[in-house]
Amino acid sequence: GELASGSDDKTVKVWDPDTGAEKSSLTGHTREVSSVAWGPNGELASGSVDKTVKVWDPVTGVEKSSLTGHTARVVSVAWGPNGELASGS
């Protein structure tokens, strides 16, 4: 398994929870990251004070999409069992 974290340093990091080693650092947010969630297909979503939700490939570090519809900071992201993505601001 893997662990994901979001930080005030604007990054999302993926960790090996057994060793504590950083596996990847995902950059693209312009403000603090307030929420992260694993998707059903291994993708990772993050919400940020920059008012965006980003979807990542955590293996390659590639930003797959950036959703920009919020007008305030995004405080939560969550995946549904069929791949639906929800966010709250």
Phi and psi in degrees as a GROMACS rama.xvg file:
@    title "Ramachandran Plot"
@    xaxis  label "Phi"
@    yaxis  label "Psi"
@TYPE xy
-130.642  158.796  GLU-2
-120.787  139.221  LEU-3
-119.007  145.885  ALA-4
-139.739  148.908  SER-5
-114.185  152.555  GLY-6
-141.865  161.899  SER-7
-65.759  -14.1287  ASP-8
-82.6552  9.44332  ASP-9
77.7287  10.5543  LYS-10
-112.682  159.032  THR-11
-112.395  129.313  VAL-12
-118.599  144.189  LYS-13
-111.696  131.492  VAL-14
-123.512  154.553  TRP-15
-90.7332  110.222  ASP-16
-68.4599  -19.599  PRO-17
-77.0572  -38.4831  ASP-18
-104.83  -18.0493  THR-19
79.5703  5.83634  GLY-20
-78.0226  139.484  ALA-21
-76.3387  125.81  GLU-22
-93.022  -35.2564  LYS-23
-160.963  156.602  SER-24
-126.292  119.422  SER-25
-100.916  120.514  LEU-26
-118.083  145.031  THR-27
162.595  -26.4765  GLY-28
-72.1622  147.351  HIS-29
-102.331  -3.84728  THR-30
-139.104  -177.147  ARG-31
-57.9424  145.212  GLU-32
-94.9288  123.781  VAL-33
-104.009  -17.6615  SER-34
-155.966  143.689  SER-35
-137.014  151.252  VAL-36
-153.934  138.076  ALA-37
-79.5362  138.419  TRP-38
-89.9774  167.155  GLY-39
-67.3722  -17.5522  PRO-40
-109.551  18.6078  ASN-41
89.8371  -3.30368  GLY-42
-75.5025  167.862  GLU-43
-130.356  132.333  LEU-44
-109.934  148.228  ALA-45
-138.691  143.932  SER-46
-118.279  148.749  GLY-47
-141.114  161.247  SER-48
-62.9386  -18.4276  VAL-49
-75.5177  6.69255  ASP-50
75.0062  16.7849  LYS-51
-117.941  156.5  THR-52
-115.192  129.117  VAL-53
-117.959  144.876  LYS-54
-114.9  131.258  VAL-55
-122.232  152.602  TRP-56
-93.7892  107.749  ASP-57
-70.8179  -17.1211  PRO-58
-77.5264  -47.6068  VAL-59
-89.6669  -19.5151  THR-60
81.7717  6.4765  GLY-61
-80.5101  133.338  VAL-62
-77.1529  115.514  GLU-63
-82.2759  -33.8268  LYS-64
-160.77  157.3  SER-65
-132.083  117.866  SER-66
-100.367  123.653  LEU-67
-118.691  22.4172  THR-68
-80.8822  -14.9375  GLY-69
-73.3169  147.006  HIS-70
-107.317  2.09348  THR-71
-140.924  171.619  ALA-72
-57.4012  147.155  ARG-73
-93.1539  121.57  VAL-74
-104.566  -13.9429  VAL-75
-152.227  146.572  SER-76
-135.438  145.566  VAL-77
-153.737  146.852  ALA-78
-103.674  142.187  TRP-79
-87.3055  168.098  GLY-80
-66.2351  -19.4864  PRO-81
-106.139  17.9487  ASN-82
91.936  6.34148  GLY-83
-69.8305  142.035  GLU-84
-116.482  126.904  LEU-85
-116.771  148.244  ALA-86
-142.4  152.585  SER-87
-131.233  143.027  GLY-88
